[in-house]
Amino acid sequence: MGASQESERAPRGGVSVSAVLALLDLAAKGRPDEPDAVPDLLLTEHLDTATAAQVGRRVRELQGAVARLHRRGQELAALFSSARELAELHDVDLLITRLVRRAHDLAGTDVTYLSEFDETTRELRVRSTAGAVAPSFQKLRVPPHIGLASKVVESRAPQWTSRYEQLRDVPHTESIDNAVRAEGLVSLLGVPLIAGGRVLGVLFAANRTEHAFTPEEVSLLSAFADNVAVVLQSARLLTQARDAATETQRAYDALADHVEAMERASRVHEELTAAVLRGGGAADVARTLGAALERPVVILDDTYAVLASSGDRSTASVIDPPAVREAITDSLRSGRCTPLNPPTDGFHTAVAVLAGEMMLGGLLIGDGTVDLGAVEQRTIERAAQITALLTLKQDAVRYAEDHVRGELLGDLVSPDVRRRASLPARLRARRLRPEDLRTVVVTVVAPEQRRAVLRAARTVAAPSGLAGEVDGVVTLVVPDGDPQRAATTVRDRVRAATGVGEVLTVAASPADGLGELSARFTTARDCGRVLTALGVEAAAVAADAYLPYTTLLAHDPTSVRQFIDRTIGPVRRWDAERGTDLLTTLHRFVDCNASPARTARLMGVHTNTVLQRLDRVTQLLGSAWREPEPFFRVSVAVRLHTLSDTLLGSSPPLRRP
């Protein structure tokens, strides 16, 4: 036998070196996979029974100690990893998912999952899984007192079974059993997650084959569950702390915004109060409110015309789309800010300006940087109230002034000379120069539009003229010495200020003194009546151009149409029915002083053609129509008809020979 063989042989009564090394390897592995490996190894050493038993016992003690150290190492590694993830993660759901995956790796089972316990409903709900494939299992809810999970919660201790279907000491439900069956689970181990004396949930390790869980496996999963519970509780507390901090910051921000809004509202109130005391108007309200809200503000009157604006919007405009009217109408009933639906012309909020139940106008609020919270809306509503006070005050002053100026205007155009006795002094008292009051302009509109037109006319006449209502007609006396220009100016400015399209203005020739204004008013008024009777509703004319017709028909303007129809009606109807133009020939014949030859030259036709047309006119009007008196009437009727068509724009003015 060689020397090496001799060195490996055990001394008498001892153990060989190779056996010692093998025993140390078995001890280092922890719990052996083969329980009989140690006895078999000792048997080859020819030890007595007592010695072999003693050595085997000591080796197994070493195996247990090594296994415990290995398990503790796993626990510490899992704990450190969980603590590190807790410090790095802010998402509780993601943290739970990672903890379940770590438990899955630690337990080495087919499926690992965590069920969260609801203390209010006593229900367990699967929160996260690892290794599960059935969708129904991943959404599983376990009612109170049902299944192995509830037993773990109620006992607050680990519970396990090697065959779930044979578990009889817990209540079963079909839905739970079907979910376990769908996942194919056979053996289950559940350990409670307890932190601070509260059960947070249950951590499960499960296999799809029958398996008897060892105390070491139960202990390992329980130890990890304790770590998971601590981590989960810490994560919840951190989340609650973050939520509380966020809510505190939100409350602080809301309080700061509220304080800022209150301070802003206080500044607006102070500035608006100062505006009232110094006699300010709508422009002060619009400017102050717009600056405070950092939004465009427009104030409308009761006709939706712009009274004032915080920006550069023209006061000669009207804002009355349906959304604005509806919002202000709704605000009339509630007295509150009302949104525009849909937002229109850059505005999205409106509030009515009220005096009792009477609407004086409205405020429109546009887009801006300051949010319209409750405080801002109350500020807007108070601004509307102050606008109402200023409007009433200004209306009272304006009414008194308009009343005085209206009396002055009435006295100026009255035929009663006694009413003009002290006019120069009264005019100068209103800062009006008598020599500036030269041209009378009457404005004819529909009755329902007269109020708005009257307000605009007063603005047009100011500061050196007068405007008011005389005999139901809006009347102005202005300095402009050109009647046509005066009529056109008044018409254009009234239309721009009111939005009224059908405006007829008639200006008389300039007066040389206050005593002539009464006659000028009569001329302009009568001309307006005649033109209205002719159907003219939109024009700007000088009265002198129509003086002959006014003189003839002023006593009964409504008879103008009857006069035209009686005189030349048959010719008009003939043209209308047959598409001819006898009326034009008749008008040219009148213009050419009843000369057929001149008429033919003017029209560019043969004289016989004119004579034939005149024969047809004779058939229609009778043989006497060319006698002096009938011919005069025909001439007037033709000119009135042409005048009507010209002013109405239906045909161009006829050329004169």
JODA-V126618 format. One record per pair of residues at least 24 apart in sequence whose C-alpha atoms are under 6 Angstrom apart, sorted by the first residue. I is the first residue (numbers start at 0). J is the second residue. If there is no record, write none. Layout:
i:I j:J
i:I j:J
This chain:
i:26 j:58
i:26 j:61
i:26 j:62
i:29 j:62
i:29 j:63
i:29 j:65
i:29 j:66
i:30 j:62
i:96 j:127
i:100 j:129
i:108 j:205
i:108 j:206
i:109 j:206
i:110 j:204
i:110 j:205
i:111 j:203
i:111 j:204
i:112 j:203
i:113 j:201
i:113 j:202
i:114 j:200
i:114 j:201
i:115 j:200
i:116 j:199
i:116 j:200
i:133 j:182
i:136 j:178
i:145 j:170
i:145 j:171
i:146 j:170
i:146 j:171
i:155 j:191
i:157 j:189
i:157 j:190
i:158 j:188
i:158 j:189
i:159 j:187
i:159 j:188
i:160 j:186
i:160 j:187
i:161 j:186
i:161 j:209
i:161 j:210
i:161 j:211
i:162 j:186
i:183 j:207
i:185 j:209
i:186 j:210
i:190 j:221
i:192 j:224
i:192 j:228
i:193 j:228
i:194 j:228
i:194 j:229
i:264 j:378
i:280 j:389
i:281 j:307
i:282 j:307
i:285 j:309
i:292 j:369
i:293 j:367
i:294 j:365
i:294 j:366
i:294 j:367
i:295 j:365
i:296 j:363
i:296 j:364
i:297 j:362
i:297 j:363
i:298 j:361
i:298 j:362
i:299 j:360
i:299 j:361
i:300 j:359
i:300 j:360
i:301 j:359
i:301 j:360
i:315 j:496
i:327 j:351
i:352 j:383
i:352 j:387
i:353 j:387
i:405 j:467
i:412 j:516
i:412 j:517
i:413 j:517
i:414 j:517
i:431 j:463
i:435 j:478
i:436 j:476
i:436 j:477
i:436 j:478
i:437 j:478
i:437 j:509
i:437 j:510
i:438 j:476
i:438 j:477
i:438 j:509
i:439 j:475
i:439 j:476
i:439 j:506
i:439 j:507
i:439 j:520
i:440 j:474
i:440 j:475
i:440 j:505
i:440 j:506
i:441 j:473
i:441 j:474
i:441 j:504
i:441 j:505
i:442 j:473
i:442 j:503
i:442 j:504
i:443 j:503
i:444 j:502
i:455 j:493
i:480 j:509
i:482 j:506
i:482 j:508
i:482 j:541
i:483 j:540
i:483 j:541
i:486 j:539
i:487 j:539
i:501 j:536
i:501 j:537
i:502 j:537
i:503 j:536
i:503 j:537
i:503 j:538
i:503 j:539
i:504 j:539
i:505 j:539
i:505 j:540
i:505 j:541
i:505 j:542
i:506 j:541
i:506 j:542
i:507 j:542
i:525 j:553
i:528 j:556
i:529 j:556
i:532 j:556
i:532 j:557
i:533 j:643
i:535 j:647
i:563 j:636
i:569 j:619
i:589 j:634
